[in-house]
Amino acid sequence: MNDRTNYGAVADKLDYPKLDKKLDQLREQEPPKKRKSAGDVLAPVRDKLTELHAAGWTYAQLVEELKSAGLPVKVGTLREYLGNGGHGAKSKATRRNRKRRTLSAAPAGR
């Protein structure tokens, strides 16, 4: 069972001037860097990879070439980044949640 936090007791113990000073110090610092994703690393060569795929290279072949160049990436990741799930593409959720026309919803006479 999960114990509930007693925020009244926390507020009584909290040293607000010390917390305020700590937050002021954080304001002067750079925020921590977020971890890079495969898309961040592929971004500089995205156009070339897209051209190669359009020219007939398979995702698996491109992945092998990327691995040999020192960039380990999975086929699904590359496919998602360059294909349907790349930057600027519609999200899967948008496509999945779109209402579909069913036979019963079709207008009469068709």
Protein Blocks (a to p, Z undefined) as FASTA:
>chain_A
ZZdddfklmmmmpcfklmmmmmmmmmmpccddddddfklmmmmmmmmmmmmmmnopafkl
mmmmmmmnopacdfklmmmmmmmmmghiacfklmmmpccddfklpcehZZ
